[in-house]
Amino acid sequence: MLVDREDGKKIDNEILTKFIELLCEKYPERVLPELIQWDYPLDQSLLICKKFKIMDATAFLLERTGATDEALQMYVQILNSSFDQYLDILQK
């Protein structure tokens, strides 16, 4: 399947999936904004984000696929992790 992009061009899902994989590997902080802005193959992107442990993007994709319970659990993990990091900073 092809996806319309900003400039009107269409990009094959295989290329989109490879791009998400490269983002996860090289620039994990850019994955979620990219997924929010554009339509990517959900199932493949979810597997890739899980593989690279990109928690915010995984939670977002879980929510989009309808797995809201699992997404909520992931969001709670993200909040707990952020809270723990904040406490560590305060204790130093």
N, C-alpha and C positions, 0 to 999 in steps of 0.2 A: 504494500500500500504506500501511497505517496502523500506527502504533507505539504500544504501551502506555506510558504515562508513570507517574510516581510516584503521581499522584492518580487513576489509573484512566482518565483521558481518553485519547482517541486523537488523534493529530496527523498530518495529511497529510504525505507525504514532501516535497512541494514547499515547505511551510513549514519543515520541518526543514532542508532544503538551504539555504534562504534564511537561516535562523538561523546556520548554520555559516559561510556567506559573510560575514555581518555580523560575527560573532566574529572571523574572520580579518582583516577590515578594521579593526575598532575595538579589539579585545582579543585579539591573537594568543596571548598567554600563557595564555588560558583555553580555547583550542581543544582541546588534548590532554586535559585533565581532563574536558571535556564529552564527547569521543568515547569515552573510557574508561568513563564512567559510564552512557551511554545508547547505544542502537542507532540509528545513522544510516545512510542509504543509502550503502553503501560506495563504489561507483564515482563517484557525483556528489561525495561528500565528498572523495574522493581528488583528483579534478580541481581542486576548489576550493582545497584545501590546496597542491597543486602550483603553482597560479596565483599564490597569495599567498606562496609560498616558506616555508610553515610546516613546517620540516624535521622536527621531532619528530612532529607529527601525520601528516605524509606517511609517515614510516617506519612508524609504528604501523598506518596503514591498508594500506600495502603488505604488511605482515606478515599482517594479517587477510584480505587477498585471496589469500594464498598465494604472493605474489611475495617469498619469503624472501631470495633472493640480492640483489634490488634493495633490500630493506629493510635488510639487513646493510650494504650499501654506504652507504646513507643514514646509518645509525647510526655508521659509521666516519667519515663526513664531519662529523657532529655532534661526535664526540669530538675530531677534529683541530681543528675550529674552536674548541672550548672550550679545548683545550690551547694553541692559538696566542694566544687572548685572555689566558690565564693567564700565558704567557711575556711578553706585552707589559706586563702589570701589574707583573711582577717586574723588568723591565728599566727601568722608570720610577723 
